[in-house]
């Protein structure tokens, strides 16, 4: 269980290595070519308002038997695989929500042959043109949004939440209409990840103001995003790491006047390592739970067979009941595994990516400093040139030199201001991040405990129902 | 071999295998039995080989009429202090943990032997339970009960049509149950092992969370650290819960399925012996019919002997089958009730624990 110190994120449980996603080169949008041969079309995500909730519903003609039971409206948080769509609950939770914009992603739906996540949301903020509405978005639109934001905002030092990773294999299965549990799980995972992504974006005060975000949420049609290939999972981290490398290679080492930044950066790196270790452990927990599901189901069958062959009626009935209890337990274990996964594994994965984004911000600040320093040294050179010209008495070039000095003086001032500004923004962002992190983790833990409690209570009921059957054997 | 019969001088129903000691590779079991006269106990130590000695002697009571109709209590496979993977697989549930289940099974074996009307009379049982010296360890000669030879003949004789409907039904039924019981035991073992793995993973997670605790005055950092510590406690509880669930499974249903599986095997062996005798009998009858006048008398004699032996076996076998059926239903009932009660208790305790932790969590200021 040694933590790997390289920066490639560990793979999603159940899917292939992120590296595989990158094999497509060029600007091909995810899976577009694949659509052409697809007969069934695929899933769209539906984002509905009412708090950070994402539910996934398969279009009825596509779903046959497997997969989680469909829910047709906004439901509880993804941790509970038995969605209960009670509006009262929603309203209660909405009250607790401190967000003014509530976004949720639900209802993957097929629209023609195109994968279209749908976003619905509600808001009380005046800046939006209406209170509640829904839009359809493709996965590539999400990536496009991220690209736009990172180009603009990360230069300011903001931590931009990264979107969920691409997965060619997962999406192909989904598009071909495969009904198996792993593609269902993939759809659910994608949906939940998109929702968390959006929720983080809208809860960031500056990002919410960003016109691109507004467009994303409001406009009926968005121009198709291209060049999102660079933003697949491994691609994203490569980008961050390239930036870091560029920083490290700069000849002028930053003279850090403020140890706060140095300390924080170290903390961030340490934390990322810790979380990776945790992720490995959680992944193994999830896989063991799935194993337990499988072995429980198989055992239930063998008890059913034993019960059927039994002569003694009471014993036969008890054994058949036992088989049913075991079937119910298998269901419980499934939910438990989903709970483990969605509440913790995904949380850890998100935070590892967020910490990566944070490192990116720190690097941006260093780049800003370097730009400022370079400008200063250029200014110095220009001044030397001017001095030389004065001494060499070449008045015609002197004016040009003076102009250049003026230009560079203003640049130096600008870059210094930029540097200070980024510094302040990064500080603010880090503090905000830590606050969010504490709240996020705590919220997830409460969710998890709740789910555990409920499953234990159901277990108690199963056993209580079985006991009289067992006692009745004579 | 053992002509003299005796009555046991100890109680059969409360024989205990109290401890197991490891000596190099050998396991030694301490057996305690209560004297009938009420004046104290016998403490003896025995190895697996001693158990096997006893079993062989029980098998070889050839003078006892119908002995082949007895469903012999089943001995588990031999265990050593450091068993190989193959042996572990053979042992199944009995290999888990520190031999507690194995001791229980040996204990049950002795109780069954001591309670059996025919078997308990064998002097070997008295010697085994009371003699301070370990009983003779020379191997008893192999006899009809040698399983290896049975395996070869089995395919031919197993399907031999019976003359008695009662036994034909029992044979068919037994065949099915033996197979299903064994499968069920094996699959339940998989379940228990998955549960144990989950417990281990939870323990890892709990320990790893402690490493995430961040020092510092910052209130958000402290909140996060506190959350980590509490989550660590939660997973510790989950680990304890899983461990209990696995133990309950092992000690009740696991043990029960193992016993059921081996008991069905024992019945199968008895029925097979009877079938073999039936084959012998029918052959003897044919020989007697076809015999030339010179040999006729001898053949008739052989036929009569075979008939008597077969009838004796059938009488004993029928009794044994009835006894067996009643005993197994009782055992399974007891197993299922125990299993259910233990799991119910564990589930209730866990629910309480989680509830407490949830309240504690919610109570902290956000």
Boltz contact constraints between the chains, C-beta under 6 A:
constraints:
  - contact:
      token1: [A, 274]
      token2: [B, 211]
      max_distance: 6.0
  - contact:
      token1: [A, 274]
      token2: [B, 212]
      max_distance: 6.0
  - contact:
      token1: [A, 277]
      token2: [B, 208]
      max_distance: 6.0
  - contact:
      token1: [A, 278]
      token2: [B, 208]
      max_distance: 6.0
  - contact:
      token1: [A, 281]
      token2: [B, 204]
      max_distance: 6.0
  - contact:
      token1: [A, 281]
      token2: [B, 205]
      max_distance: 6.0
  - contact:
      token1: [A, 281]
      token2: [B, 208]
      max_distance: 6.0
  - contact:
      token1: [A, 284]
      token2: [B, 201]
      max_distance: 6.0
  - contact:
      token1: [A, 285]
      token2: [B, 201]
      max_distance: 6.0
  - contact:
      token1: [A, 288]
      token2: [B, 197]
      max_distance: 6.0
  - contact:
      token1: [A, 288]
      token2: [B, 198]
      max_distance: 6.0
  - contact:
      token1: [A, 288]
      token2: [B, 201]
      max_distance: 6.0
  - contact:
      token1: [A, 291]
      token2: [B, 194]
      max_distance: 6.0
  - contact:
      token1: [A, 292]
      token2: [B, 194]
      max_distance: 6.0
  - contact:
      token1: [A, 295]
      token2: [B, 190]
      max_distance: 6.0
  - contact:
      token1: [A, 295]
      token2: [B, 191]
      max_distance: 6.0
  - contact:
      token1: [A, 295]
      token2: [B, 194]
      max_distance: 6.0
  - contact:
      token1: [A, 296]
      token2: [B, 191]
      max_distance: 6.0
  - contact:
      token1: [A, 298]
      token2: [B, 187]
      max_distance: 6.0
  - contact:
      token1: [A, 299]
      token2: [B, 187]
      max_distance: 6.0
  - contact:
      token1: [A, 299]
      token2: [B, 188]
      max_distance: 6.0
  - contact:
      token1: [A, 299]
      token2: [B, 191]
      max_distance: 6.0
  - contact:
      token1: [A, 302]
      token2: [B, 183]
      max_distance: 6.0
  - contact:
      token1: [A, 302]
      token2: [B, 184]
      max_distance: 6.0
  - contact:
      token1: [A, 302]
      token2: [B, 187]
      max_distance: 6.0
  - contact:
      token1: [A, 303]
      token2: [B, 184]
      max_distance: 6.0
  - contact:
      token1: [A, 305]
      token2: [B, 180]
      max_distance: 6.0
  - contact:
      token1: [A, 306]
      token2: [B, 180]
      max_distance: 6.0
  - contact:
      token1: [A, 306]
      token2: [B, 184]
      max_distance: 6.0
  - contact:
      token1: [A, 309]
      token2: [B, 176]
      max_distance: 6.0
  - contact:
      token1: [A, 309]
      token2: [B, 177]
      max_distance: 6.0
  - contact:
      token1: [A, 312]
      token2: [B, 329]
      max_distance: 6.0
  - contact:
      token1: [A, 315]
      token2: [B, 329]
      max_distance: 6.0
  - contact:
      token1: [A, 318]
      token2: [B, 336]
      max_distance: 6.0
  - contact:
      token1: [A, 434]
      token2: [B, 220]
      max_distance: 6.0
  - contact:
      token1: [A, 435]
      token2: [B, 220]
      max_distance: 6.0
  - contact:
      token1: [A, 438]
      token2: [B, 220]
      max_distance: 6.0
  - contact:
      token1: [A, 438]
      token2: [B, 223]
      max_distance: 6.0
  - contact:
      token1: [A, 438]
      token2: [B, 224]
      max_distance: 6.0
  - contact:
      token1: [A, 441]
      token2: [B, 227]
      max_distance: 6.0
  - contact:
      token1: [A, 442]
      token2: [B, 227]
      max_distance: 6.0
  - contact:
      token1: [A, 445]
      token2: [B, 231]
      max_distance: 6.0
  - contact:
      token1: [A, 446]
      token2: [B, 361]
      max_distance: 6.0
  - contact:
      token1: [A, 449]
      token2: [B, 354]
      max_distance: 6.0
  - contact:
      token1: [A, 449]
      token2: [B, 357]
      max_distance: 6.0
  - contact:
      token1: [A, 449]
      token2: [B, 358]
      max_distance: 6.0
  - contact:
      token1: [A, 452]
      token2: [B, 354]
      max_distance: 6.0
  - contact:
      token1: [A, 453]
      token2: [B, 354]
      max_distance: 6.0
  - contact:
      token1: [A, 453]
      token2: [B, 355]
      max_distance: 6.0
  - contact:
      token1: [A, 453]
      token2: [B, 358]
      max_distance: 6.0
  - contact:
      token1: [A, 456]
      token2: [B, 347]
      max_distance: 6.0
  - contact:
      token1: [A, 456]
      token2: [B, 350]
      max_distance: 6.0
  - contact:
      token1: [A, 456]
      token2: [B, 351]
      max_distance: 6.0
  - contact:
      token1: [A, 457]
      token2: [B, 351]
      max_distance: 6.0
  - contact:
      token1: [A, 459]
      token2: [B, 347]
      max_distance: 6.0
  - contact:
      token1: [A, 460]
      token2: [B, 347]
      max_distance: 6.0
  - contact:
      token1: [A, 460]
      token2: [B, 348]
      max_distance: 6.0
  - contact:
      token1: [A, 463]
      token2: [B, 340]
      max_distance: 6.0
  - contact:
      token1: [A, 463]
      token2: [B, 343]
      max_distance: 6.0
  - contact:
      token1: [A, 463]
      token2: [B, 344]
      max_distance: 6.0
  - contact:
      token1: [A, 466]
      token2: [B, 340]
      max_distance: 6.0
  - contact:
      token1: [A, 467]
      token2: [B, 340]
      max_distance: 6.0
  - contact:
      token1: [A, 470]
      token2: [B, 336]
      max_distance: 6.0
  - contact:
      token1: [A, 470]
      token2: [B, 337]
      max_distance: 6.0
  - contact:
      token1: [A, 470]
      token2: [B, 340]
      max_distance: 6.0
  - contact:
      token1: [A, 471]
      token2: [B, 337]
      max_distance: 6.0
  - contact:
      token1: [A, 473]
      token2: [B, 333]
      max_distance: 6.0
